[in-house]
């Protein structure tokens, strides 16, 4: 997920989400100290507990560090599931130690298969034949317990907005003109309480300082680069990092002008250099882009592996940074005047604003 007060992609941080890892077989796994857990996928959102690392706990028992016990979760409704992404979003109640039950959302997703585990996977897994036809065979495969891992993200207490965010809904494509932005979208943004305090916590090193991959501290052209929580950092196929700018006066793509070219060029150049140095992934294997609408209103740039179909990387939402640079070089006020498309969910209050203005 991204972290957001809306739905991102949604890079949003609140004091409510906890990340666990569990095994599909017996829900137990050996702990691995020093690893950083990551955000759940699904839509682009992620919530994080400021000033603390994501916590790993057994699913069926109370965690020694005070984390949730999933055995105390009572499922009520499946909000969304995806066979392709191997994930499921569940709404229910969470209560333990005699406490009053609270609304919660639990997100379960199968973790990627890692190349370094293949020798053990092939050697120690159990196979049961399902079907054979000529040269083709299919099997049910049961890998060793510690290789049969799931990631669980718990949002608790979950608000109605969280539940709606994860609920599968009809989508609508908006074509927002520059005037639409000024008369509909911008007043809407200004009227909402979209908190980006979690962003400031990162910029001020109050949270996630140990996750920073690179920082340029310049107040005008600087940024912090760190892994997105959708990436578990165990393989490069789904590499996903976020560059968050130090400037606090740029909400989104709409605010960008030729004045910001040095900032954007710096993010592209130094971000790509940092990723090459740390992960040995060259620039021609990266997708570098911005979202519009973004999941949170503080300028940030996404760096993902080119072969990874990350949530929100479709043409209706993602704008390549290289295109943004070319557009601003050709026309300094390009993004203040051009029509920009973006998708909205049926329950999004911004969609209603466009309907009220007869712009849908």
SERO-4910 file (N, C-alpha, C, O; in steps of 0.05 Angstrom, whole numbers):
BEGIN
 pado doro    nc1    nc2    nc3   cac1   cac2   cac3    cc1    cc2    cc3    oc1    oc2    oc3
  Unk    A     17    -24      0      0      0      0     17     24      0     40     23      7
  Unk    A      7     46     -8     18     72     -4      8     81     23     -7     66     35
  Unk    A     16    104     34      7    113     60    -11    137     55     -1    157     44
  Unk    A    -36    136     63    -51    160     58    -75    162     75    -85    143     87
  Unk    A    -85    187     77   -110    192     91   -133    185     73   -155    179     82
  Unk    A   -127    184     46   -148    176     27   -144    146     21   -145    129     39
  Unk    A   -139    141     -4   -133    114    -12   -111    117    -32   -118    131    -52
  Unk    A    -89    109    -33    -68    118    -52    -66    111    -78    -74    118   -100
  Unk    A    -43     82    -63    -35     82    -67    -32     92    -48    -16    110    -52
  Unk    A    -42     88    -13    -51    102     -7    -26    105     11    -27     90     30
  Unk    A      1    125      8     23    124     27     13    141     49     17    165     44
  Unk    A      4    136     69    -12    145     91     -2    134    116      2    110    117
  Unk    A      3    147    136     11    135    161     -6    144    183    -10    168    187
  Unk    A    -15    125    199    -30    132    222    -20    113    244     -5     95    239
  Unk    A    -29    118    269    -19    102    291    -35     77    294    -41     69    317
  Unk    A    -43     64    273    -62     42    276    -53     16    262    -66     -5    267
  Unk    A    -33     16    246    -28     -8    230     -4    -23    241     17    -12    247
  Unk    A     -7    -49    242     15    -66    252     20    -87    231      1    -98    219
  Unk    A     45    -94    226     52   -113    205     63   -138    219     82   -137    234
  Unk    A     51   -161    212     61   -186    222     69   -204    199     61   -198    176
  Unk    A     84   -224    204     88   -245    184     80   -272    196     88   -278    218
  Unk    A     65   -287    181     55   -313    191     59   -334    170     62   -328    146
  Unk    A     60   -359    179     63   -381    160     36   -392    153     18   -393    170
  Unk    A     33   -401    129      8   -413    120      4   -440    135    -19   -447    140
  Unk    A     25   -454    140     22   -481    151     14   -480    181     -8   -488    188
  Unk    A     32   -471    198     26   -471    227     27   -443    239     26   -439    263
  Unk    A     29   -422    221     29   -394    229     53   -388    247     51   -370    264
  Unk    A     74   -402    244     98   -396    260    122   -394    242    123   -407    221
  Unk    A    141   -377    250    165   -375    234    188   -365    252    182   -352    272
  Unk    A    212   -372    246    234   -362    262    237   -332    258    233   -322    235
  Unk    A    243   -317    279    247   -288    276    273   -282    262    292   -298    264
  Unk    A    274   -260    247    298   -252    234    304   -223    242    293   -204    230
  Unk    A    321   -220    262    326   -193    273    338   -175    252    355   -184    236
  Unk    A    330   -150    253    342   -130    235    328   -126    209    335   -108    194
  Unk    A    308   -144    203    294   -140    178    273   -118    181    262   -115    202
  Unk    A    268   -105    159    246    -85    158    222    -98    146    224   -108    123
  Unk    A    200    -97    159    175   -107    147    165    -86    128    174    -63    129
  Unk    A    146    -93    112    136    -75     91    106    -73     92     93    -88    106
  Unk    A     97    -55     75     68    -50     73     54    -71     58     66    -87     42
  Unk    A     28    -72     62     12    -90     47      7    -80     19      8    -55     15
  Unk    A      2    -97      0     -5    -89    -26    -35    -85    -28    -48    -79     -8
  Unk    A    -47    -88    -51    -75    -84    -54    -79    -58    -67    -74    -55    -91
  Unk    A    -88    -38    -53    -87    -12    -65    -61      0    -56    -45    -13    -45
  Unk    A    -58     26    -61    -31     36    -56    -26     46    -28    -11     64    -25
  Unk    A    -38     35     -7    -36     48     18    -20     32     39    -17      8     37
  Unk    A    -11     47     58      2     34     81      0     52    104      2     77    102
  Unk    A     -3     40    127     -4     55    152     19     45    169     26     22    168
  Unk    A     30     63    185     54     55    200     52     66    228     39     87    233
  Unk    A     65     53    246     66     62    274     90     79    278    113     69    279
  Unk    A     87    106    280    110    124    281    128    117    304    120    109    326
  Unk    A    154    121    299    175    118    319    180     89    328    196     84    346
  Unk    A    167     70    314    171     42    321    174     26    295    162     33    275
  Unk    A    191      5    296    193    -13    273    167    -29    272    155    -35    292
  Unk    A    160    -38    247    138    -56    245    144    -81    261    168    -89    264
  Unk    A    124    -93    273    129   -114    292    121   -141    282    100   -144    269
  Unk    A    137   -161    287    132   -188    278    122   -204    302    133   -203    324
  Unk    A    100   -219    297     88   -235    319     76   -260    308     69   -261    284
  Unk    A     73   -280    325     58   -303    318     29   -296    315     18   -280    330
  Unk    A     16   -309    295    -12   -302    290    -31   -312    311    -50   -299    318
  Unk    A    -25   -335    322    -44   -348    340    -40   -342    369    -55   -352    386
  Unk    A    -19   -327    376    -14   -322    404     -8   -293    409     -1   -279    390
  Unk    A    -10   -284    434     -3   -257    440     26   -252    435     43   -268    442
  Unk    A     33   -229    424     61   -222    419     74   -212    444     63   -198    460
  Unk    A    100   -220    447    115   -212    471    119   -182    471    122   -171    493
  Unk    A    119   -169    448    123   -140    448     97   -124    449     98   -100    444
  Unk    A     75   -138    455     50   -123    457     34   -122    431     14   -107    430
  Unk    A     42   -137    411     28   -137    386      2   -152    388     -4   -164    409
  Unk    A    -15   -150    367    -40   -164    367    -37   -194    364    -18   -204    353
  Unk    A    -56   -209    375    -59   -237    370    -82   -241    350   -104   -233    356
  Unk    A    -76   -252    327    -97   -255    307   -118   -275    316   -140   -275    304
  Unk    A   -112   -291    336   -133   -309    347   -156   -293    360   -178   -304    364
  Unk    A   -151   -268    366   -172   -251    378   -188   -236    357   -206   -221    364
  Unk    A   -182   -241    331   -196   -228    309   -220   -244    301   -218   -268    296
  Unk    A   -244   -231    300   -268   -245    291   -277   -233    264   -286   -210    263
  Unk    A   -274   -249    243   -280   -239    216   -310   -236    213   -326   -252    222
  Unk    A   -318   -214    199   -346   -208    194   -352   -206    164   -374   -214    155
  Unk    A   -333   -195    148   -339   -191    120   -314   -191    104   -294   -179    112
  Unk    A   -315   -204     81   -293   -202     61   -297   -176     45   -316   -173     31
  Unk    A   -278   -158     48   -280   -132     33   -271   -135      4   -283   -123    -14
  Unk    A   -250   -150      1   -239   -153    -26   -220   -177    -26   -207   -182     -6
  Unk    A   -218   -191    -48   -198   -212    -51   -188   -212    -80   -202   -205    -98
  Unk    A   -163   -221    -83   -151   -222   -110   -135   -248   -113   -115   -252    -99
  Unk    A   -144   -265   -131   -130   -290   -137   -103   -283   -150    -83   -296   -146
  Unk    A   -103   -262   -167    -78   -254   -181    -57   -244   -161    -34   -252   -163
  Unk    A    -65   -227   -143    -46   -216   -123    -43   -233    -99    -27   -228    -81
  Unk    A    -60   -254    -97    -59   -273    -75    -62   -258    -48    -45   -261    -30
  Unk    A    -83   -242    -47    -88   -226    -23   -118   -226    -17   -135   -231    -34
  Unk    A   -124   -221      9   -152   -219     17   -154   -197     39   -136   -195     56
  Unk    A   -175   -181     39   -180   -159     57   -205   -166     73   -226   -171     62
  Unk    A   -202   -167    100   -224   -177    117   -231   -156    138   -213   -145    152
  Unk    A   -256   -150    141   -266   -132    162   -277   -149    185   -290   -169    180
  Unk    A   -271   -141    209   -281   -155    232   -276   -140    258   -273   -116    258
  Unk    A   -276   -155    280   -273   -144    307   -248   -155    320   -242   -179    316
  Unk    A   -233   -139    334   -209   -147    348   -212   -140    378   -218   -118    385
  Unk    A   -209   -161    395   -211   -156    423   -194   -177    438   -195   -200    431
  Unk    A   -180   -169    458   -163   -187    473   -160   -177    502   -163   -153    508
  Unk    A   -153   -196    520   -148   -189    548   -171   -174    561   -167   -156    577
  Unk    A   -195   -182    554   -219   -170    566   -226   -142    556   -244   -130    566
  Unk    A   -211   -132    536   -216   -105    526   -241   -106    508   -248   -126    497
  Unk    A   -253    -83    505   -276    -80    487   -267    -84    458   -246    -75    450
  Unk    A   -283    -98    443   -276   -104    415   -276    -78    399   -292    -60    403
  Unk    A   -257    -77    380   -255    -54    363   -256    -63    334   -249    -85    327
  Unk    A   -266    -44    317   -266    -50    288   -237    -54    279   -219    -40    288
  Unk    A   -233    -73    261   -207    -78    250   -208    -88    222   -228   -100    213
  Unk    A   -188    -83    207   -184    -94    180   -158   -110    180   -137   -100    188
  Unk    A   -160   -135    171   -137   -152    169   -132   -158    139   -150   -166    125
  Unk    A   -108   -153    130   -100   -158    102    -80   -181    102    -59   -179    114
  Unk    A    -86   -202     88    -68   -225     85    -59   -227     57    -75   -225     38
  Unk    A    -33   -230     53    -22   -233     26      2   -252     26     18   -253     44
  Unk    A      3   -268      5     25   -287      2     50   -272     -5     49   -255    -23
  Unk    A     72   -278      8     97   -265      2    109   -277    -24    104   -300    -30
  Unk    A    125   -262    -38    137   -272    -63    156   -295    -58    168   -298    -36
  Unk    A    159   -312    -78    178   -334    -77    206   -322    -83    210   -309   -104
  Unk    A    225   -328    -66    252   -316    -69    271   -336    -82    270   -360    -77
  Unk    A    288   -327   -100    306   -344   -114    325   -359    -96    331   -382   -101
  Unk    A    334   -346    -74    353   -359    -56    341   -382    -41    356   -398    -29
  Unk    A    314   -385    -41    301   -407    -26    295   -431    -44    286   -451    -34
  Unk    A    300   -428    -70    292   -449    -89    305   -476    -84    291   -497    -84
  Unk    A    331   -477    -78    343   -504    -73    329   -519    -50    323   -543    -53
  Unk    A    324   -505    -28    311   -518     -6    282   -524    -12    271   -545     -4
  Unk    A    269   -506    -27    241   -511    -35    238   -536    -52    220   -552    -47
  Unk    A    256   -540    -71    255   -564    -88    262   -589    -73    251   -611    -78
  Unk    A    281   -587    -54    291   -610    -40    271   -620    -19    268   -644    -15
  Unk    A    258   -602     -4    244   -610     20    213   -607     18    199   -611     38
  Unk    A    203   -599     -5    174   -597     -8    161   -624    -14    174   -642    -25
  Unk    A    136   -626     -7    120   -650    -13    102   -645    -37     89   -624    -38
  Unk    A    101   -664    -55     84   -661    -79     62   -682    -79     66   -706    -72
  Unk    A     38   -673    -87     16   -692    -91      4   -687   -119     -5   -665   -125
  Unk    A      4   -708   -135     -5   -706   -163    -34   -698   -164    -51   -710   -151
  Unk    A    -40   -678   -180    -67   -669   -185    -77   -679   -212    -99   -690   -214
  Unk    A    -60   -675   -233    -68   -683   -260    -44   -687   -277    -24   -672   -275
  Unk    A    -45   -707   -296    -24   -711   -315    -36   -715   -342    -55   -731   -345
  Unk    A    -25   -701   -362    -35   -704   -390    -11   -700   -408     -1   -678   -412
  Unk    A     -2   -722   -420     21   -722   -438     45   -710   -423     53   -722   -403
  Unk    A     57   -688   -433     81   -677   -420     74   -658   -397     92   -648   -384
  Unk    A     48   -653   -392     39   -634   -372     30   -648   -346     14   -667   -347
  Unk    A     39   -637   -324     30   -647   -298     25   -624   -279     40   -604   -280
  Unk    A      5   -626   -262      1   -606   -241      0   -620   -214     -8   -643   -212
  Unk    A     10   -606   -194     13   -618   -167      3   -598   -146      3   -573   -151
  Unk    A     -4   -608   -123     -6   -592    -99     21   -594    -85     30   -616    -79
  Unk    A     33   -571    -80     59   -571    -68     58   -559    -40     47   -538    -35
  Unk    A     69   -574    -20     70   -564      8     99   -559     15    114   -578     20
  Unk    A    108   -534     15    136   -528     21    141   -530     51    123   -532     67
  Unk    A    167   -528     59    173   -527     88    159   -503    101    154   -483     88
  Unk    A    154   -507    126    138   -487    141    150   -459    139    135   -440    134
  Unk    A    176   -456    142    188   -429    143    190   -417    115    196   -393    112
  Unk    A    184   -432     94    182   -421     67    154   -416     58    149   -406     36
  Unk    A    135   -422     75    106   -420     69     95   -396     83     77   -399    100
  Unk    A    104   -373     77     99   -349     93     77   -331     81     74   -330     56
  Unk    A     62   -319     99     43   -298     91     50   -273    106     63   -273    127
  Unk    A     42   -250     95     44   -225    109     17   -216    118     -2   -217    102
  Unk    A     14   -207    142    -11   -198    153     -8   -169    162     10   -162    177
  Unk    A    -26   -152    152    -27   -124    161    -53   -119    176    -74   -126    166
  Unk    A    -51   -108    200    -74   -104    217    -78    -74    221    -60    -60    229
  Unk    A   -102    -65    214   -110    -37    219   -130    -37    241   -153    -46    238
  Unk    A   -122    -27    265   -140    -28    288   -132     -5    308   -109     -3    315
  Unk    A   -151     11    316   -179     10    308   -183     21    280   -171     42    273
  Unk    A   -199      8    264   -204     17    237   -229     35    236   -250     28    248
  Unk    A   -227     57    222   -249     75    219   -266     67    195   -259     49    180
  Unk    A   -289     80    192   -306     74    168   -291     80    142   -296     66    122
  Unk    A   -274    100    143   -258    107    119   -240     84    111   -236     78     87
  Unk    A   -227     71    131   -210     49    125   -225     26    113   -217     15     93
  Unk    A   -249     20    124   -265     -2    114   -273      4     85   -271    -13     68
  Unk    A   -282     28     79   -291     36     52   -267     35     33   -270     28     10
  Unk    A   -244     43     43   -220     44     25   -213     17     14   -206     14     -9
  Unk    A   -216     -4     31   -209    -31     22   -232    -46      9   -228    -68     -1
  Unk    A   -255    -35      9   -279    -48     -3   -278    -45    -33   -274    -23    -44
  Unk    A   -282    -67    -48   -282    -65    -77   -306    -49    -86   -329    -54    -78
  Unk    A   -301    -29   -102   -322    -11   -111   -320     -4   -141   -298     -8   -153
  Unk    A   -341      5   -152   -341     15   -180   -323     39   -182   -322     56   -164
  Unk    A   -309     41   -205   -290     63   -209   -300     81   -232   -314     72   -250
  Unk    A   -293    107   -230   -300    126   -250   -275    142   -258   -258    148   -241
  Unk    A   -272    147   -284   -249    162   -293   -256    192   -296   -274    199   -311
  Unk    A   -242    209   -282   -247    238   -283   -227    250   -302   -204    243   -303
  Unk    A   -236    270   -318   -219    286   -335   -219    314   -324   -237    330   -330
  Unk    A   -200    320   -308   -199    346   -293   -184    367   -309   -161    364   -315
  Unk    A   -198    388   -316   -185    411   -329   -171    428   -307   -174    424   -284
  Unk    A   -154    447   -316   -142    465   -297   -162    480   -281   -158    485   -257
  Unk    A   -184    489   -294   -205    503   -280   -219    485   -260   -227    494   -239
  Unk    A   -224    459   -268   -236    440   -249   -219    438   -224   -229    437   -202
  Unk    A   -193    437   -228   -175    435   -205   -178    459   -186   -181    456   -162
  Unk    A   -179    483   -197   -180    507   -181   -208    510   -168   -209    521   -146
  Unk    A   -229    502   -181   -256    507   -171   -268    483   -156   -286    487   -140
  Unk    A   -258    459   -161   -270    436   -148   -250    421   -130   -254    418   -106
  Unk    A   -227    412   -143   -209    395   -128   -194    409   -106   -192    400    -84
  Unk    A   -182    433   -113   -166    447    -93   -183    455    -69   -174    451    -46
  Unk    A   -207    467    -72   -224    473    -49   -230    448    -32   -232    449     -8
  Unk    A   -234    426    -46   -240    401    -32   -216    392    -15   -219    385      8
  Unk    A   -192    394    -27   -167    386    -12   -164    405     13   -158    395     34
  Unk    A   -168    430      9   -165    449     30   -186    446     52   -181    453     75
  Unk    A   -209    435     46   -230    431     66   -227    405     81   -240    402    102
  Unk    A   -210    387     72   -207    362     85   -183    362    104   -164    378    101
  Unk    A   -184    344    123   -161    342    142   -144    318    134   -143    298    148
  Unk    A   -130    321    112   -112    301    103    -85    304    117    -68    320    108
  Unk    A    -80    290    138    -56    293    153    -32    281    139    -33    259    129
  Unk    A    -10    296    139     15    286    129     36    287    151     60    289    145
  Unk    A     27    285    176     46    286    198     66    264    197     90    267    204
  Unk    A     57    240    187     76    218    184     99    224    165    121    215    169
  Unk    A     93    241    145    114    250    126    134    267    141    158    264    138
  Unk    A    124    286    156    141    304    171    158    288    191    181    295    197
  Unk    A    147    267    203    162    250    221    186    238    207    208    236    219
  Unk    A    182    230    182    205    219    167    225    240    161    249    236    165
  Unk    A    216    263    151    234    285    144    250    295    168    273    304    165
  Unk    A    238    294    191    251    304    216    265    281    231    275    286    253
  Unk    A    266    257    219    280    234    231    267    225    257    280    214    275
  Unk    A    241    231    261    227    222    285    216    194    281    208    181    300
  Unk    A    216    184    256    206    158    250    221    148    225    227    163    207
  Unk    A    226    122    225    237    108    201    265    117    193    273    113    170
  Unk    A    279    130    211    306    139    204    324    116    196    342    120    179
  Unk    A    320     93    207    337     70    201    330     57    174    345     40    164
  Unk    A    309     67    161    301     56    135    310     73    112    307     66     89
  Unk    A    322     96    118    330    115     97    353    103     80    373     95     91
  Unk    A    349    103     54    369     93     35    388    115     27    412    111     23
  Unk    A    376    139     23    392    162     15    378    188     23    354    189     24
  Unk    A    394    208     29    382    235     34    400    257     23    424    257     26
  Unk    A    387    275     10    399    301      2    385    322     20    361    326     16
  Unk    A    399    334     39    386    352     58    380    380     48    368    396     63
  Unk    A    386    386     23    381    413     13    352    420     16    335    404      9
  Unk    A    346    444     27    318    451     33    302    456      8    277    455      9
  Unk    A    315    462    -15    300    468    -39    299    445    -59    279    440    -72
  Unk    A    322    430    -61    323    409    -81    327    381    -68    331    362    -82
  Unk    A    327    380    -42    333    355    -28    309    337    -24    286    345    -27
  Unk    A    314    312    -16    293    292    -12    305    269      4    329    267      8
  Unk    A    286    253     14    294    228     28    283    205     11    260    205      2
  Unk    A    300    185      7    292    161     -8    292    137     11    311    132     26
  Unk    A    269    123     12    266    100     30    248     79     17    231     86      0
  Unk    A    249     54     26    232     33     14    203     38     21    196     46     43
  Unk    A    186     32      2    157     32      7    150      7     22    164    -14     18
  Unk    A    129      7     38    122    -16     53    110    -39     36    107    -61     46
  Unk    A    104    -34     11     95    -56     -6    119    -74    -14    114    -96    -24
  Unk    A    143    -65     -9    166    -81    -17    179    -93      8    186    -78     27
  Unk    A    183   -120      9    194   -132     33    225   -133     32    237   -143     50
  Unk    A    237   -122     10    266   -119      8    281   -146      7    305   -147     13
  Unk    A    267   -168      0    280   -194     -1    287   -201    -30    303   -220    -34
  Unk    A    276   -188    -49    282   -193    -77    279   -167    -92    266   -148    -82
  Unk    A    290   -165   -116    290   -140   -131    268   -139   -152    263   -118   -164
  Unk    A    254   -161   -156    233   -162   -176    211   -142   -171    199   -130   -189
  Unk    A    205   -137   -145    183   -118   -138    195    -94   -123    182    -83   -105
  Unk    A    219    -87   -129    232    -64   -117    214    -39   -118    201    -34   -138
  Unk    A    212    -25    -95    193     -2    -93    204     17    -72    204     10    -48
  Unk    A    213     40    -81    222     61    -62    207     87    -68    196     91    -89
  Unk    A    207    104    -48    193    130    -49    213    152    -43    228    151    -23
  Unk    A    213    173    -60    228    197    -54    209    218    -44    191    226    -58
  Unk    A    214    228    -19    197    248     -7    212    274     -5    234    275      6
  Unk    A    202    296    -17    217    321    -18    216    335      9    198    332     24
  Unk    A    238    350     14    239    366     39    220    390     38    210    399     58
  Unk    A    216    401     14    198    424     12    169    416     20    160    394     14
  Unk    A    155    434     34    129    428     44    107    445     31     84    445     40
  Unk    A    114    458      8     95    475     -5     86    464    -32     73    478    -48
  Unk    A     92    438    -37     83    426    -63     65    403    -56     74    382    -46
  Unk    A     40    405    -63     20    384    -56     21    362    -77     20    338    -69
  Unk    A     22    369   -102     19    348   -123     30    358   -149     42    380   -151
  Unk    A     26    342   -170     34    348   -197     23    375   -206     37    389   -221
  Unk    A      0    382   -197    -13    407   -206      3    432   -197      2    453   -210
  Unk    A     19    430   -176     34    453   -166     61    457   -180     73    477   -177
  Unk    A     69    437   -196     95    438   -208     97    458   -231     79    459   -248
  Unk    A    119    473   -231    125    492   -253    154    489   -260    168    473   -248
  Unk    A    163    505   -279    191    504   -287    210    511   -264    233    504   -264
  Unk    A    199    525   -244    215    532   -220    225    506   -206    246    507   -193
  Unk    A    210    485   -209    216    460   -194    233    441   -211    238    419   -202
  Unk    A    242    449   -234    259    431   -250    284    422   -236    291    399   -237
  Unk    A    299    440   -222    323    431   -208    316    409   -187    332    390   -184
  Unk    A    294    412   -173    285    392   -153    280    365   -167    290    345   -158
  Unk    A    264    366   -188    256    341   -202    280    327   -215    283    303   -214
  Unk    A    298    343   -227    322    332   -239    340    320   -218    352    299   -224
  Unk    A    342    332   -195    358    322   -174    347    295   -163    362    276   -158
  Unk    A    321    294   -160    308    269   -151    314    246   -171    321    224   -163
  Unk    A    311    252   -197    315    231   -217    344    222   -217    350    198   -216
  Unk    A    362    241   -218    391    234   -220    401    220   -195    413    199   -197
  Unk    A    398    233   -172    410    222   -148    394    198   -137    406    181   -124
  Unk    A    368    197   -143    353    174   -135    361    149   -151    365    128   -139
  Unk    A    365    152   -177    374    130   -193    403    122   -186    409     98   -185
  Unk    A    420    141   -179    447    134   -171    447    119   -144    462    100   -141
  Unk    A    430    127   -126    429    114   -100    419     85   -102    429     67    -89
  Unk    A    399     81   -120    389     54   -124    409     36   -138    412     12   -132
  Unk    A    424     48   -157    445     32   -170    467     24   -150    476      1   -150
  Unk    A    474     43   -133    495     37   -113    487     16    -93    503     -2    -86
  Unk    A    463     18    -83    454      0    -61    443    -27    -72    449    -48    -60
  Unk    A    428    -26    -94    415    -50   -103    425    -60   -130    417    -81   -140
  Unk    A    444    -45   -143    455    -53   -168    434    -55   -190    435    -72   -207
  Unk    A    414    -38   -189    392    -37   -209    397    -11   -225    394     11   -215
  Unk    A    403    -14   -251    408     10   -268    382     25   -275    360     15   -272
  Unk    A    386     50   -284    363     67   -290    345     56   -311    321     62   -311
  Unk    A    356     41   -330    339     30   -352    323      6   -343    309     -6   -360
  Unk    A    324     -1   -317    307    -22   -307    288    -11   -285    277    -26   -269
  Unk    A    285     16   -285    268     29   -265    245     43   -278    247     54   -301
  Unk    A    222     43   -264    200     60   -272    198     82   -251    194     76   -227
  Unk    A    201    107   -259    202    130   -240    179    148   -247    177    158   -270
  Unk    A    161    153   -229    136    166   -235    123    180   -211    130    175   -188
  Unk    A    103    197   -217     86    210   -197     58    201   -201     50    194   -224
  Unk    A     42    201   -180     13    195   -182     -3    221   -183      5    241   -171
  Unk    A    -24    220   -199    -44    241   -197    -72    228   -201    -77    214   -221
  Unk    A    -90    232   -181    -86    243   -155    -67    227   -138    -65    202   -141
  Unk    A    -51    240   -121    -34    226   -103    -49    214    -79    -72    222    -75
  Unk    A    -37    196    -65    -50    185    -41    -48    204    -18    -64    202      1
  Unk    A    -28    221    -18    -25    241      3    -13    266    -10      3    265    -29
  Unk    A    -20    289      2    -13    315    -11     12    327     -1     13    348     11
  Unk    A     34    313     -7     61    323     -3     77    310    -25     76    285    -28
  Unk    A     91    326    -41    103    315    -66    122    292    -60    139    293    -42
  Unk    A    118    270    -74    135    246    -72    136    233    -99    118    236   -116
  Unk    A    157    218   -104    162    205   -130    167    175   -124    181    168   -106
  Unk    A    155    159   -141    157    130   -139    179    118   -156    182    126   -179
  Unk    A    195    100   -145    215     86   -160    209     56   -158    210     45   -136
  Unk    A    202     43   -180    195     14   -179    211     -1   -201    220     11   -220
  Unk    A    214    -26   -196    225    -43   -217    208    -43   -242    183    -44   -240
  Unk    A    220    -41   -265    205    -38   -290    187    -62   -295    165    -58   -306
  Unk    A    195    -85   -286    179   -109   -291    157   -114   -271    141   -133   -273
  Unk    A    155    -96   -251    135   -100   -229    111    -83   -235    113    -59   -238
  Unk    A     88    -96   -236     63    -81   -241     52    -71   -214     34    -82   -202
  Unk    A     64    -50   -205     57    -39   -179     29    -27   -179     21    -16   -200
  Unk    A     15    -27   -157    -11    -14   -156     -8     15   -163      9     29   -153
  Unk    A    -26     25   -181    -25     53   -188     -6     60   -210     -1     84   -214
  Unk    A      6     40   -224     25     47   -245     12     48   -272     26     51   -292
  Unk    A    -14     46   -274    -28     48   -299    -29     76   -310    -23     96   -297
  Unk    A    -35     78   -336    -34    104   -350    -54    124   -340    -50    148   -344
  Unk    A    -75    115   -327    -95    134   -317    -87    147   -291   -101    165   -282
  Unk    A    -65    139   -279    -57    150   -253    -27    158   -252    -21    177   -239
  Unk    A    -10    144   -266     19    148   -264     29    167   -286     21    165   -309
  Unk    A     48    184   -279     60    203   -298     91    200   -295    102    206   -274
  Unk    A    103    190   -317    132    185   -316    147    212   -309    140    233   -320
  Unk    A    166    210   -291    181    234   -284    195    246   -309    197    270   -311
  Unk    A    205    229   -326    218    239   -351    199    255   -368    207    275   -380
  Unk    A    174    247   -369    154    262   -384    147    288   -371    144    309   -384
  Unk    A    146    287   -344    140    312   -329    162    333   -334    156    356   -338
  Unk    A    187    324   -334    209    342   -339    207    354   -368    211    378   -371
  Unk    A    202    338   -387    200    347   -415    177    367   -418    179    388   -431
  Unk    A    154    361   -405    131    379   -407    136    406   -394    128    427   -405
  Unk    A    150    406   -372    156    432   -358    178    448   -373    178    472   -373
  Unk    A    196    434   -386    216    447   -403    203    461   -427    211    482   -435
  Unk    A    182    447   -438    169    458   -462    149    480   -454    145    499   -469
  Unk    A    136    477   -431    116    496   -422    117    499   -392    108    481   -378
  Unk    A    128    521   -381    132    524   -353    107    519   -335    110    509   -313
  Unk    A     84    526   -345     59    523   -329     42    500   -339     18    501   -335
  Unk    A     54    480   -350     40    458   -363     18    445   -345     -5    442   -353
  Unk    A     26    438   -321      8    423   -303    -13    440   -289    -30    430   -276
  Unk    A    -10    466   -292    -31    483   -281    -55    486   -300    -76    495   -292
  Unk    A    -51    480   -326    -72    485   -346    -82    460   -360   -104    460   -370
  Unk    A    -66    439   -361    -74    416   -377    -95    399   -363    -98    398   -339
  Unk    A   -111    385   -379   -130    365   -369   -116    340   -361   -101    328   -377
  Unk    A   -121    332   -336   -108    308   -326   -129    287   -318   -148    294   -304
  Unk    A   -126    262   -326   -145    241   -318   -137    229   -291   -113    228   -284
  Unk    A   -156    219   -277   -150    203   -253   -175    187   -245   -198    197   -250
  Unk    A   -172    164   -234   -195    147   -225   -204    154   -197   -188    161   -180
  Unk    A   -230    152   -193   -242    156   -166   -261    133   -161   -275    123   -179
  Unk    A   -262    124   -135   -281    104   -127   -308    115   -124   -312    139   -120
  Unk    A   -328     98   -125   -356    107   -124   -363    122    -98   -380    139    -98
  Unk    A   -349    115    -76   -356    127    -51   -338    151    -45   -341    163    -23
  Unk    A   -321    159    -63   -303    181    -58   -318    208    -58   -333    213    -77
  Unk    A   -315    223    -37   -330    248    -35   -322    268    -56   -338    286    -63
  Unk    A   -298    266    -67   -290    283    -89   -306    277   -114   -312    296   -129
  Unk    A   -313    252   -118   -330    245   -141   -356    259   -139   -367    269   -159
  Unk    A   -368    261   -115   -393    275   -112   -390    305   -118   -409    317   -129
  Unk    A   -367    316   -112   -363    344   -118   -364    349   -149   -375    368   -158
  Unk    A   -352    330   -163   -353    332   -193   -381    328   -203   -389    341   -223
  Unk    A   -396    310   -191   -424    306   -199   -440    331   -193   -456    339   -210
  Unk    A   -436    343   -170   -451    367   -163   -445    390   -182   -463    406   -188
  Unk    A   -421    391   -192   -413    412   -211   -419    404   -240   -413    418   -259
  Unk    A   -433    381   -243   -440    371   -270   -416    368   -288   -417    375   -312
  Unk    A   -394    358   -276   -370    354   -291   -363    324   -294   -341    317   -303
  Unk    A   -382    307   -288   -377    278   -292   -393    268   -316   -392    244   -322
***
